[in-house]
């Protein structure tokens, strides 16, 4: 229990302090500011972007997505995923210079609501790569060459997932056990650990992996048996998709060029 509270303390220390106005915060003061509920005026170009995208998305959902089949088979057909990539739905939050649609959060939310009206897991499958998948970490913390290499791929062809939860610590980011050790060459991280409930895991080409970085240098050689093992999760209650998995990584080699975050202060990222 003591370790749990220490983890919470570290998370609170790392959390970005909110300095703006909040309607929910005003409720607790007994002086709700209802003016905060009004949406800001939408720029004409944003409205035009949505009016162009909405009918194409709606037509695709009507013609290609069978929500009953998705629930029955617990699988989103490959044809549906390919169609969503072709529409640009996986790149809504990715700027245009990296191959995305460059949507505002308003238009992004509208598109997710429309997809969720067909199947809620369909919307989540699309949202994960653009939030806790690799897109946002790269946009916020990545190097420019990483953005130019990976963002066009995740916008148009490759699903990404997020690996935080572990068997013992759950989703407590401050107490994760998965460890990344920089090898003796200083160019490669050796990762060892296990992750659970990785949304999109079974269909992902890329994974955002949260690990504890060790300051010590590890070996510069690896056994042949080292690698990554993926296990698809069992059937879940009420929530059949998107696909979820556990990932066992035993001494996986990760070149420094694929690590996007500065080690110092990186706890801010998963929260």
Secondary structure, DSSP 8 states (H G I E B T S, - for coil): -HHHHHHHHHHHHHS----S--HHHHHHTT---GGGGS-----HHHHHHHHHHHHHHHHHHHHH--HHHHHHHT---HHHHHHHHHHTGGGTTS-GGGTS----HHHHHHHHHHHHTT-HHHHHHHHHHHHTSHHHHHHHH--HHHHHHHHHHHHHT--EEEE--BTTTBT-GGG---EEEEETTSSEEEEEEEEEEEETGGG-SEEEE--EEEEEEE-S---TT-EEEEEE----SS---S-EEEEEEEEEEEEGGG--S-STTTHHHH-
